[in-house]
Every structure is written in structure tokens, then in C-alpha cells.
Amino acid sequence: MNPHDPKDPGLIARMAADPDVQATARRLFDLSCRYRYSYNFSWMGRPVIQYPQDLVAMQELIWTVQPDLIVETGVAHGGSLVFYASMLELLGRPGTVLGIDIEIRPHNRSAIEAHPMFRRIELIEGSSIAPDVVRRVHERAATAKRVLVVLDSNHSHAHVLAELEAYSPLVRSGSYVVVFDTVVEDMDPSLMGGRPWSKGDNAKTAVHAFLKSNPRFELDREIEQKLLLTVAPDGFLRCVRD
């Protein structure tokens, strides 16, 4: 154990193996979804639509990876873009967040562009798996030394797998691809609200399919183990070789 790090990996592992803790966390997560818990929070004035635990995990990854480019698919209200941009600002070095969405609604675009953190944000409107969009992202990433990728748009199996294939090549050893809403595989389908993804067809099934043919990546399970509440179980993919 690192004497400067108060986390105890052994304690985290024992907590993860405790069936009572896991069952309680699972029940709390399921109950919280009924009340749209992830919509309760904002970051620097923009709705962020994430669990606070996952935001803390992303802060840890940004500090560890020290990216100069964060690519996020799925913009929504822009809260996560602002969050990542503010983390890069705190690093005190050059860094940009590139947000991609098939539709950036005018009121959201206006709010993002008016935000103080917009100086670190770039936007691309279009499908994240469209060849032209993928090309533009790769061109933008060509000058980046360290890229962190976050996938949080359409959560269907086919779409997420296409995103993984398109953007994982941008990530080098020690950095991550983070896939949100893999928890859909573990949720009651009645909570999907008519979305085009559910059990058997979602981000987690895409991750598992991707890993079968992409040995450059492995699951970082310690992250989800210490969080207890996360929308990204099996969603923290660490690149282990270039």
C-alpha cells in the first residue's frame, strides 16, 4: 500500500466481496433510478446527469492520466463537458474537451458557448459513428499526446461497439476508454422508459464483445468496486499497451 494513499486495496476487495454490501448497493441504485437520481446534480451551473460517485472516479482518472484531449460522445446539457474542462483547468496545463452529439440543441449550445469553461471545449454535431465525424476526431487527436475517451451517447450494442472500434485507437497505454450506462444490462427493463437499449443489447454487451478481440484493453474493476454506486460497471477500460 502506498503510504501517501489512504485507500486500502485489500479493504476495497473485501467490501466488493461482501454480499450484504453489494446487495444493499444494488437495491439503493435500483430505487434511486425510480426517482431519476442522476438528474439531481449540476456542475458549475450546467446539468451533469451523472452519479456523484462517477464524477469523482473521472476526476481521479483525469489526474492520473493527465490528458491533453478528452473526447466525449453525448453532450446533452453540457454538464460533463464543463466538468472535464474544469478538471483540465485545475491541472494548469493545455487541454481540451471535444464533445460530439448527433444533435446539440440550440439552447444547450448557447449555454455551453457562454460558459467560462468553453475556452477548453470544442463541439462537433453529428453521429459519433459517422465516417466524417470519426475522421474529424482523429484529425483533432493527431496532435494530442494523451487522449482519454468517454462514451455516453446511444447505448445500444451496435452503436457502442462501433464507437469503441472508432475511438479506442486514440488511447495509449495508461489511459482509458470509459463507457457509461453499462449498468443497463443489470437493470429491470421496465426502467428503460422505451429506450432502444435493454438487457442483451446495451453498452455492457458491447464492451464484452470488444474486449474479446482487443487485448490492448482490460477492465479496471477496482474503480467500480470502490464506488459501490456507478452507472459504469465493467465500463472502465484501461489501455495496457500501445
Beta strands, then each sheet from edge to edge (+ up, - down):
strand 1: 42-43
strand 2: 46-47
strand 3: 69-73
strand 4: 96-101
strand 5: 121-125
strand 6: 147-151
strand 7: 176-179
strand 8: 217-219
strand 9: 236-239
sheet 1: 1+ 2-
sheet 2: 5+ 4+ 3+ 6+ 7+ 9- 8+
end
